[in-house]
Amino acid sequence: MTLQKVCSELADTAVLTGSLIVAAFLLTLTSPAISQTPSNGAAQVRIEADDGIEWRRRDKVYEATGNAVAIRGDLTVNARVLRAFYRESEPGSTDIFMMEAVGSVVINSVDTVARGDRAIYDVDTGRIVLSGENVELDTQDFKIFANGNIEFFRNQNYAVANGGAKAIVGTRQVRADTLIAYFLPNDDLEVDQLVADGNMLIVTATETVQADGGTYDPQTEIATASGNVQITRGDSHLVGEEARVDMVTGISTITAGPAGQRVLGVFTPGTFEPQN
C-alpha cells in the first residue's frame, strides 16, 4: 500500500515524524519548468525533513520542519520550514503548484545558488521570489544582491532586484534602487544587459558613473546613463544629462538634456585619456 493511500485513510491532518524522513512524498508535477523528468514526462518533488512532515488535507498543503529539503529535477530548496501547496489534478493524483521556504533559505540549481530569509516558488511559471535583508543570487560569473527582494523569472531569463540592489559582473559593480538583469537564452545565466532604475552607480577600477538610471552591457562593456549624470575619474569629472561610457576604450561622451542644460567638465591632465 502506498504512503498516500495510507495517509488518505487517516484524519484530515496527518503527521509523520522521525529522524530525517526520507522519500516521504514523491509527488507527480506537470510543470515543464525543470528539465529533468521521469519517463512519463512529469517531474517529481521529493521532500525530506529532520523533525516531521505534516499533511493538512483540508488546506491542501504539506509542511516539512527541521532542516527541510525539497528536490525537483535540478532544483534543490533547503530551509527550516518548507510548505508545498497542491491541487488535485485527477482522481488519485496531485500537482504541487507553489512552494514556500522560510528560514535560512538556500536554493541550488545547476551552477546557480540563491539565498534569503524567505522564498516563494511558483512551479507553473518558474518564478522564484526571495526576500530578506541580505538576498543573493549567485551564478558562475554574476552576483546580484538586494536588501528587499529578488524575483527570478527562470523560464523568461531575467531577474529583478529591489532595494539597495548591487550586481557584480566580472570586475564591474552596478548599484541602483532596482536592478533588472536580462540573461542570454542559454543554460549558463550569462548576463546580456543590466537595467538600473534609481540612484545608479557603476564602479570600475578607474572611474565611477552616477545617474538616475541607465544600462550596462557586459558583452561590450558599454554603459549608458540618463538624468543627473556625473562621471568621475581621478580628479576629473563630467556632469550632464545623458552619457555613453565605453569602459574598454575609456572614452566617455556626455550631452545636455532636452531642456538645454549646459554640460560641465572639470579635467585633470591624463585622467580622461583612453585606457589600454
C-alpha positions as CSV (number, residue, x, y, z in Angstrom):
1,M,0.0,0.0,0.0
2,T,1.4,3.4,-1.0
3,L,2.1,6.2,1.6
4,Q,-0.5,8.4,0.0
5,K,-3.2,5.7,0.3
6,V,-2.3,5.1,3.9
7,C,-2.4,8.8,4.8
8,S,-5.8,9.2,3.0
9,E,-7.3,6.8,5.4
10,L,-6.2,8.9,8.4
11,A,-7.6,12.1,9.8
12,D,-7.7,15.3,7.8
13,T,-4.3,16.2,9.3
14,A,-1.6,13.5,9.2
15,V,1.8,14.0,10.8
16,L,4.9,11.9,10.1
17,T,7.8,12.2,12.5
18,G,11.3,10.8,12.8
19,S,15.0,11.5,12.2
20,L,15.5,12.6,8.6
21,I,12.3,11.4,6.9
22,V,13.4,10.2,3.5
23,A,11.2,9.5,0.5
24,A,8.2,10.6,2.5
25,F,6.5,12.1,-0.6
26,L,7.2,11.5,-4.3
27,L,4.5,13.8,-5.8
28,T,3.9,14.0,-9.6
29,L,4.1,17.5,-11.0
30,T,3.1,18.6,-14.5
31,S,5.1,21.8,-14.9
32,P,7.8,21.7,-17.6
33,A,9.9,24.3,-15.7
34,I,12.5,21.7,-14.6
35,S,14.4,19.9,-17.4
36,Q,14.9,16.6,-15.6
37,T,11.7,14.5,-15.7
38,P,10.8,10.8,-15.2
39,S,9.8,8.6,-18.1
40,N,6.1,9.6,-18.0
41,G,7.1,13.3,-18.8
42,A,6.1,14.7,-15.4
43,A,8.7,16.0,-12.9
44,Q,8.6,14.8,-9.2
45,V,9.2,16.5,-5.9
46,R,11.0,14.8,-3.0
47,I,10.5,16.3,0.5
48,E,12.8,15.4,3.4
49,A,12.9,16.7,7.0
50,D,14.5,16.0,10.4
51,D,11.5,16.8,12.6
52,G,8.4,15.8,10.7
53,I,6.1,16.3,7.7
54,E,2.5,17.4,8.3
55,W,-0.2,16.8,5.6
56,R,-3.1,19.2,6.1
57,R,-5.7,17.8,3.7
58,R,-8.3,20.5,4.1
59,D,-5.7,23.2,3.3
60,K,-4.1,21.0,0.6
61,V,-0.6,21.7,1.9
62,Y,2.4,19.6,3.1
63,E,4.6,21.2,5.7
64,A,8.1,19.9,6.5
65,T,10.0,21.2,9.5
66,G,13.6,20.9,10.7
67,N,16.4,21.1,8.1
68,A,13.8,20.6,5.4
69,V,14.8,19.8,1.8
70,A,12.7,19.7,-1.4
71,I,14.2,18.3,-4.6
72,R,12.6,18.6,-8.0
73,G,14.8,17.8,-11.0
74,D,17.8,20.1,-10.9
75,L,16.3,22.4,-8.2
76,T,17.0,21.9,-4.5
77,V,15.5,24.0,-1.8
78,N,16.8,24.0,1.8
79,A,15.1,25.8,4.7
80,R,14.0,25.4,8.3
81,V,10.4,25.1,7.1
82,L,9.0,24.1,3.7
83,R,5.4,24.2,2.6
84,A,4.2,22.6,-0.6
85,F,0.7,23.7,-1.8
86,Y,-1.1,21.3,-4.1
87,R,-4.2,20.8,-6.2
88,E,-6.0,17.7,-7.3
89,S,-5.5,17.1,-11.0
90,E,-7.3,13.9,-11.4
91,P,-8.5,11.1,-9.1
92,G,-5.6,9.8,-7.1
93,S,-3.2,12.4,-8.4
94,T,-2.0,15.8,-7.1
95,D,0.1,18.6,-8.6
96,I,2.2,20.9,-6.4
97,F,1.8,24.4,-7.8
98,M,3.6,26.5,-5.2
99,M,6.3,26.0,-2.6
100,E,7.2,28.3,0.3
101,A,10.5,28.2,2.2
102,V,11.1,30.0,5.5
103,G,14.3,30.5,7.5
104,S,17.9,30.3,6.2
105,V,16.7,29.5,2.6
106,V,19.3,28.2,0.1
107,I,18.2,27.3,-3.4
108,N,20.6,25.4,-5.7
109,S,20.1,24.8,-9.4
110,V,23.0,23.6,-11.6
111,D,25.5,26.5,-11.3
112,T,23.2,28.9,-9.5
113,V,22.8,29.5,-5.8
114,A,20.2,31.8,-4.2
115,R,20.0,32.8,-0.5
116,G,17.4,34.6,1.5
117,D,15.2,34.6,4.6
118,R,12.1,33.5,2.7
119,A,11.3,32.2,-0.8
120,I,8.2,31.5,-2.8
121,Y,8.5,29.2,-5.9
122,D,5.7,29.3,-8.4
123,V,6.0,25.9,-10.1
124,D,3.9,26.6,-13.1
125,T,5.7,29.8,-14.1
126,G,9.2,29.0,-12.7
127,R,9.1,32.4,-10.8
128,I,11.1,32.5,-7.5
129,V,10.8,35.4,-5.1
130,L,13.4,35.6,-2.4
131,S,13.1,38.2,0.4
132,G,15.1,39.3,3.4
133,E,17.8,41.8,4.4
134,N,20.6,40.1,2.5
135,V,19.2,38.4,-0.5
136,E,21.6,36.9,-3.1
137,L,21.6,35.3,-6.5
138,D,25.0,33.9,-7.5
139,T,25.9,32.3,-10.8
140,Q,29.4,31.4,-12.2
141,D,30.2,34.9,-13.4
142,F,27.5,37.1,-12.0
143,K,26.2,38.0,-8.5
144,I,23.3,40.2,-7.5
145,F,22.3,41.3,-4.0
146,A,19.4,43.2,-2.5
147,N,18.0,44.3,0.8
148,G,14.4,43.9,-0.2
149,N,13.7,41.0,-2.6
150,I,14.9,39.3,-5.8
151,E,12.4,38.0,-8.3
152,F,14.0,35.3,-10.6
153,F,11.9,34.5,-13.7
154,R,13.7,31.3,-14.5
155,N,11.7,30.5,-17.7
156,Q,11.9,34.1,-19.0
157,N,15.6,34.5,-18.4
158,Y,15.6,37.6,-16.2
159,A,15.8,38.7,-12.6
160,V,14.7,41.8,-10.7
161,A,16.4,43.0,-7.5
162,N,14.6,45.6,-5.4
163,G,16.0,47.7,-2.5
164,G,19.7,48.6,-2.3
165,A,20.5,46.4,-5.3
166,K,24.0,45.6,-6.3
167,A,25.3,43.5,-9.2
168,I,28.9,42.2,-9.8
169,V,29.8,41.3,-13.3
170,G,33.4,40.4,-13.7
171,T,35.3,43.5,-12.4
172,R,32.3,45.8,-12.7
173,Q,29.9,46.8,-10.0
174,V,26.5,48.2,-10.7
175,R,24.2,49.6,-7.9
176,A,20.7,51.0,-8.0
177,D,17.4,51.1,-6.1
178,T,16.2,48.5,-8.6
179,L,18.2,46.4,-11.0
180,I,16.9,44.2,-13.8
181,A,19.3,41.5,-15.2
182,Y,18.5,40.0,-18.6
183,F,20.2,36.7,-19.3
184,L,21.2,35.2,-22.6
185,P,18.9,32.4,-23.8
186,N,21.2,29.6,-22.7
187,D,21.7,27.4,-19.6
188,D,24.7,29.4,-18.2
189,L,22.8,32.5,-17.0
190,E,25.2,34.9,-18.8
191,V,24.1,38.5,-18.3
192,D,23.1,40.1,-21.6
193,Q,22.1,43.5,-20.1
194,L,21.6,45.2,-16.7
195,V,19.0,47.9,-16.4
196,A,19.3,50.3,-13.4
197,D,16.5,52.4,-12.1
198,G,17.1,55.0,-9.3
199,N,20.4,56.2,-8.0
200,M,22.5,54.2,-10.4
201,L,26.2,53.8,-9.6
202,I,28.7,52.0,-11.8
203,V,32.1,51.4,-10.2
204,T,35.2,50.2,-12.1
205,A,38.9,50.2,-11.2
206,T,39.4,53.7,-12.7
207,E,36.1,55.5,-12.7
208,T,32.5,55.9,-11.3
209,V,29.3,56.7,-13.2
210,Q,26.4,58.2,-11.3
211,A,22.9,58.9,-12.7
212,D,19.2,58.5,-12.1
213,G,19.2,55.4,-14.3
214,G,20.8,53.6,-17.2
215,T,22.1,50.4,-18.7
216,Y,25.2,48.3,-18.7
217,D,26.1,45.7,-21.4
218,P,28.7,43.2,-20.1
219,Q,29.3,41.9,-23.7
220,T,30.5,45.3,-25.0
221,E,31.3,46.8,-21.6
222,I,29.4,49.9,-22.6
223,A,27.2,51.8,-20.1
224,T,24.5,54.4,-20.9
225,A,23.3,56.9,-18.2
226,S,20.5,59.4,-18.1
227,G,19.4,62.0,-15.6
228,N,21.8,64.0,-13.4
229,V,24.8,62.2,-14.8
230,Q,28.3,62.5,-13.2
231,I,31.4,60.7,-14.5
232,T,34.4,60.8,-12.2
233,R,37.9,59.5,-13.0
234,G,40.6,60.6,-10.6
235,D,40.3,64.3,-10.0
236,S,38.4,64.9,-13.3
237,H,34.6,64.8,-13.7
238,L,31.9,65.4,-16.3
239,V,28.4,66.5,-15.5
240,G,25.4,66.4,-17.8
241,E,22.0,64.7,-18.5
242,E,22.9,61.8,-20.7
243,A,26.1,59.8,-21.3
244,R,27.7,56.9,-23.0
245,V,30.7,55.3,-21.4
246,D,32.9,52.8,-23.2
247,M,34.9,51.0,-20.5
248,V,37.2,49.3,-22.9
249,T,38.5,52.4,-24.7
250,G,37.9,54.7,-21.8
251,I,36.0,57.2,-24.0
252,S,33.1,58.9,-22.3
253,T,30.6,61.1,-24.1
254,I,28.2,63.3,-22.2
255,T,25.5,65.5,-23.5
256,A,22.9,68.1,-22.3
257,G,19.3,67.2,-21.8
258,P,16.4,68.3,-24.0
259,A,15.8,71.4,-21.8
260,G,19.1,72.8,-22.9
261,Q,21.1,72.3,-19.7
262,R,24.8,73.0,-20.1
263,V,27.4,70.3,-19.8
264,L,30.2,70.8,-17.2
265,G,33.7,69.3,-17.4
266,V,36.5,69.6,-14.9
267,F,39.7,67.9,-16.1
268,T,43.0,66.9,-14.6
269,P,45.5,66.2,-17.3
270,G,45.8,62.5,-18.1
271,T,42.8,61.2,-16.2
272,F,40.4,61.0,-19.3
273,E,42.9,59.5,-21.7
274,P,41.9,56.2,-23.4
275,Q,42.9,53.1,-21.4
276,N,44.8,50.1,-22.7
